[in-house]
């Protein structure tokens, strides 16, 4: 202990004390600047001077985001309802209605256009050399009140498979 006191008594001059105090002041100034930056980052929002302002600002932002979320949920529900009623399954089946005679080739077709609930229309075209006939039959829940050909039934079944695949 006497050696430590002797060391400070002999080597500790006023210049060393001034240098130590200047270093201490600089270190404390840097520390204060860093703390001020951290406090500024903590105090979010315009004109925040204390943590209460920051909490109030963040609460307002949260309420705004919750309102936006509610609006988006309403919008998405309406979009989902509209999508259910839009055409989701489309299928075309080509065929030759005159298989034995060779007339018509595979130019005839049946196309089913269905929504997610199986409502829509099936459009058929029968092609022959001298004429083309087009038929349209309404479809409700994947069935029709009109008699359907095998090709129309096939087109509806394939369109139905596509609507379930896309869900």
N, C-alpha and C positions, 0 to 999 in steps of 0.2 A: 504494500500500500504506500509505503514511503517512497518507493521508486516511482510510482505513478505520479504522486504529488511532486516529486522532484523533477520528473520529466516535464510536466505542465508548467511548473514554476520556471524552469530554465528555457524551454523551447517555445512557450506560448507568448508571442509578442502581439502588440495591438494590430499589426498588419495582418497576421494570420487570423485573428478574430474578425477583422473586417471582411476578409475573403470568405471565411466560413459563413458569416451572416449574409453576405451577398449571394453565395451559393444557395443558402437556405431560402432566401427571398425568391430567387429565380425558380427553385424547385416548387415552392408553394404557389407561385404565380401560374406555373404550368399546370399544376394539379387543379387549381381553381378554374382555369380555362377549360380543362377537360371535363370537370364537373358541370360547368355552365353548358357545354355542348350536350352532355347527357340529359340535363334538365330540359333544354330546348327541344331535344328529340322526344322527350317524354310528354311535353306539353304540345299536343297536336291541335291544329285548328287556328283560324285567324284570331288574333288578339288574345290568346290564352296567356294568362299571367299566373295561374295556379292550377292545380290538379282538378279542381271542381269545374273550371271552364272546359278542360279537356274531356272530362266525363260527360258533361252536358253536350258538347259537340259530338262526341262519339254516340251518345244516345240518340241524337237527332239523325245522324247518319244511319244508325241501325233501324230506326222507325221508317226512314225513307226506303231502305232496302227491303224491309218487311212489306211495305205497301207495294213496291215493285214486284216482289215475289207473289203476292196475292193477285195482282193484275196479270202476271204471266200465267199463273195457274188457271185463271178464268179463260184467258186466251187459248191456252193449250186444250182445255176442255172443249171449247167451240171448234177448234181445229180437229180434234179427235172425232167429234160428232160429224163434221163435214166429210172427213176421210171415210167414215163408215158408209156414207152415201155416195161416194165417188166410185168410179169403175176401178176395180182392183184385179179382176180376173178377165183376161182376154185370151181366147183360143180360137183358132181357125182350123177346120178340118176340110181338106180338099178330097173330092171324090168324083167318080164317073157314074152318073145315074143310069146310063144305058150300057151296062156291062156286056151284054151279049152282042149288041149290034156294032159297037165300036164308035158310035156317034158321041160327040161331046168331049171325049178325052177326060182329063182330070181338071177341067176348067170350072166345074161346079164347086161350091163351097158352102160351109155353114160356119158362122162366126158367132160366138157367145160373148156378150159384154155384161159382166156381173159385178155388183158391189159386194161388200163384205158380208152382207146378210142374204145374199143369193137373189137379189132383185135385179132386174135388168131386161135384156132383150136378146133374142137369137135371130140373126139375119141369115137367110139362105138364098143362094142363087143357083138356079138350074140353067146350065148352058147347053144349047143345042145349036146346030148349024143355022137353022132358020130363025131362032128366037132365043131370048134370055128372059127368064122369069125370076123375080125377086120377091121373097116372102119375109115378113117380120112377125115374130110372135113374142108377146110379153112373157116374162119369167118372174115368178114370185116365190121366194124361198126354194129356189132351184127346181120348181115344177111349173108347168104351163097349163092353162085351161084349154089350149089347143093341142091337137094331136101332133106329136113330134116324130121326125124321122130318126133312124138309127144314127145318122151323122150329126144331127142336132143334139141328140142325147149325149153322144160322144163329146161334142164340143162343150156342152154344159158341164159334163163331168171333169174334163180337163181344166176348164176355167175355174171350177170349184176347187180343184186341187191347188191351183195357183193362189187362190185367195187364202187358203189355210196355210200354205207355205210362207206367204208374206207376213203373216201375223206375228 
